[in-house]
Amino acid sequence: MAEPRILDELGVRISEVLKNSPAQDLEKNLRALAVAFFDRFEVVTREDFEVQKRVLERARSQLAELESRLAELERRPNNQPG
């Protein structure tokens, strides 16, 4: 049972050391560089992709429904209301 606590303490101490070291600046710079790189190539996040995927699926579903309703209306004689 003592091992998880020791690992937690070690993690906290390492985080504290990194906060006060140049490694923190290096991480920020690398992150900024990666963001700039992906922006240049117009890469989207997985979250944005999934949102757009759901929007497209909904639009496809609505289109299929409208096509079905239109086909039904076209099958009816001109003088019969819905």
C-alpha distance (Angstrom), angle and dihedral (degrees) to the residues before:
residue distance angle dihedral
M1 . . .
A2 3.80 . .
E3 3.80 92.8 .
P4 3.83 97.0 72.0
R5 3.81 90.4 50.0
I6 3.79 91.2 49.8
L7 3.79 90.9 49.4
D8 3.80 90.6 48.9
E9 3.80 91.4 50.7
L10 3.78 90.6 47.6
G11 3.79 90.5 51.1
V12 3.79 91.9 50.3
R13 3.81 92.1 49.0
I14 3.79 92.8 48.0
S15 3.81 90.0 49.7
E16 3.80 90.7 51.2
V17 3.79 92.0 50.1
L18 3.80 91.8 48.4
K19 3.81 92.0 49.1
N20 3.79 89.6 59.4
S21 3.79 97.4 41.3
P22 3.79 136.6 79.2
A23 3.80 87.4 -106.4
Q24 3.82 88.2 79.8
D25 3.81 90.5 56.4
L26 3.79 90.4 46.0
E27 3.80 90.8 52.7
K28 3.83 91.3 50.0
N29 3.80 91.6 48.5
L30 3.80 93.0 48.0
R31 3.79 90.9 48.2
A32 3.83 91.1 50.7
L33 3.79 90.4 47.9
A34 3.81 91.7 50.6
V35 3.81 92.0 48.5
A36 3.81 90.9 50.2
F37 3.81 91.0 48.0
F38 3.79 93.7 51.3
D39 3.81 92.6 43.4
R40 3.78 89.4 54.5
F41 3.79 90.8 56.7
E42 3.81 92.7 42.0
V43 3.79 93.3 -120.2
V44 3.80 114.1 170.0
T45 3.76 128.8 -148.6
R46 3.78 120.8 -104.6
E47 3.81 88.7 -113.7
D48 3.82 92.6 55.3
F49 3.79 90.1 45.8
E50 3.81 92.2 51.9
V51 3.82 91.8 48.3
Q52 3.80 91.3 52.1
K53 3.80 90.5 45.2
R54 3.82 90.7 55.5
V55 3.81 90.9 47.4
L56 3.81 90.6 51.8
E57 3.81 92.4 47.1
R58 3.80 90.2 51.8
A59 3.80 91.5 48.3
R60 3.81 91.0 49.9
S61 3.78 90.6 50.2
Q62 3.80 91.9 50.1
L63 3.79 91.0 47.2
A64 3.81 91.5 51.9
E65 3.81 89.8 49.6
L66 3.80 92.3 49.5
E67 3.80 91.6 47.4
S68 3.79 89.6 52.1
R69 3.82 92.2 49.1
L70 3.82 91.1 47.7
A71 3.80 91.6 50.3
E72 3.81 89.5 50.8
L73 3.80 91.5 50.2
E74 3.80 91.3 48.3
R75 3.83 90.9 52.9
R76 3.82 93.0 55.8
P77 3.77 120.6 88.3
N78 3.82 113.2 -103.9
N79 3.80 95.3 -111.5
Q80 3.82 99.2 51.0
P81 3.82 116.4 90.3
G82 3.83 120.7 -145.3
